[in-house]
Amino acid sequence: MRDVLSDLFTIWRAGGTAGLGTVVATFRSAPRDPGAAMLVAPDGSVTGSVSGGCVEGAVYDLASEVVGTGRPVLERYGVSDEDAFAVGLTCGGVLDVFVEPVSRDTFPDLDAVVADIRENLPVAVATVIADIDRPDGARVGRHLVVRPENASGSLGSARLDQAVTDDGRGLLAAGRSAVLEYGPDGQRRGEGLRVFVSSFAPPPRMLVFGAIDFAAAVARQGAFLGYRVTVCDAREVFATASRFPTADEVVVDWPHRYLAAQAEAGAIDRRTVICVLTHDPKFDVPLLEVALRLPDVGFVGAMGSERTHLDRLARLREAGLTDEELSRLSSPIGLDLGARTPEETAVSIAAEIIARRWGGGGRPLRDLHGRIHHDRPE
């Protein structure tokens, strides 16, 4: 929903009703992840996408219908056996889309959700998407807003609200969205009641150390991929906001000191990406000593030639780092794309980060057989 949130809130605030289609589950090679959304405004305009074009027409018609009836619908889309170019996914995947009318009446807490997301505060929205024990569908479409410290709204019973709140906080902490299944009153071993939890965790962080021209290109790639980008360098003359306009913040500090302080403050997690671009031992060795000893970080990469890499490893071993800690280092950073310019190098670095995130091998797709999309490694 994040991609359509601004337009949705504009309609909500004006007192209108929008048709919102959200991908809640995918199977096989579906093109979009759970949480992808498409919005149909009262004037018929469309924002967002649920499948990259395959089933948007069908979802548009269904969204227009639910706005008229006021009744949410859970619909499954897959390949049509008779004609793969009919209403279906030509990629061979299957996806479940929950389509609901959204207004002040159906989602009174939307303004609070929007405020949390804009402030980069963690929040999750739990929505009942199916309820086989209640043929009247009275609970379908109800929302519960889950935060680390509280919850608001209700899915229909206190027991169900408590179960979903507990499970939703776990998903929110992991930055995951998923469908959960319960018994009629929130029994965890039951079935028939399906709840989609859409997590809006703060954007993952990319920490770029070294205020060089390559860093500016990497910062642009990071912003494009949805990271909250910080550029840090001890040299005040280079670490300026004007040199890094796409970064969310530019910090003047010794890199190792800044990273240690961020870790101590709990601002580093397993989604955090660390790019060390200084290739200067007095900066990168103390920094990597801190980075590679962090218990929970998503990616640590360092720029430099093979010679620089070998010298860096020797210095880090002298500093007491173990082989296991050194194995976490991706150096030289990036995939072999033949990159030369800062922009090309930034693409190679971004490609390695994506491959690490999803478990991809970095090979041409034409050399692969079977499923293209990867599940996120646990």
C-alpha positions, 0 to 999 in steps of 0.5 A: 500500500505504500506506493499508493498511500498518498493518493489513497489518503487524499481520497480518504481525507476528501470523504471519498471512497477508493477501491484498493486491490492488495496482493496478499499471497503469491505462488510460483513465479508471481510478478509482485510481492505481498503488499503490492497494491493498485488504487482505483480513485472515484474519478476512475484513475488508477495508481499502482499495480498488482501484477505489472499489467497481467490482471490489472483490467480485471482488478480494476473492474472488481475494484469498481464493483466493490466500491458500489456494493461495499463488500470486499472480495478475495480473488485468485488470479492464475494462468488461464488453461484455455488462453494464457493471454486471457485474464491470467498471469502469463508468467505462470504464477498465481496471486491472491488479491484482496479488493476492498472499499476504503473510506472514512467509514471502512478504515477510520484509523487510516490517518494515524497509519499515514502519520506513522509511516510518514514519521518512519515509525513501525506500524502494521495493518491487519485485515480480515480477508476471509471468514468461512465460519461467517457466511454474512462476511461481517468481519471481512474487511475489518482492520486492526492497526498494530504498533510495537507499543499498542494497537487500535481498531478491532477484528471482531473479538478481544481474543482474536485481536490479542492473537493478531497483535502478538503475531503482527508484532513479530512480522513487523519486527522482521519487516514481513507481510503475510497471511495468518490463519486462525480459528473463529475466535483467534485460535492459533491451531484453528483455521477458516479465518484468514488475516493479512498483515501488511507491515510498514517497517521503516525503510532499510538503511544503507550506510555509505562510508567515504565521501567520494564520487563513487559514493554519490553514485551508490547513494543514488542507487540506494535511494532508488532501491528504497533505502534510507541512505547515510553518507559518512566521512571524517573529512568535512570538506568532502562530506557535504549535503550539496555533493550528495543530494540524494542522501537522507543525511550526510554525517561528518565523523570518523566512520568506525566511531559513527557505526559503533554509536549507531549499533549501540543506539539499536539503529543497525539491523539485519536489513542494514547495508554497509558499503565501505568505499574509502579504500584507505586503511586508516579509515576502513580497517577500524570501520570493518573491525566494528562492522564485521563484529556486529551480530546482525547486519545484512551486508558488508562490502568494501571497495578496492582492488584484489591487492587492496583486499589482500592487504586489508584482510591481513590488517584485519587478521592482525586486529584479531578478526576470525575467519568466520568474521572475515567471511562476512565481508564482500570484497571487492564489492560488486558483481563482475559487470565490467563496470568502469564509471562511478555509475556503472560501479554503483549498478554492480554494487546494487546488483550484488546487494539485491542478489544477496538479499534474495539469494540470486546467483548473478547469472544471465536469466537466459542461462537459467531454467525454471522459476525466476523469482527467489524467496527471501533467504531466512 
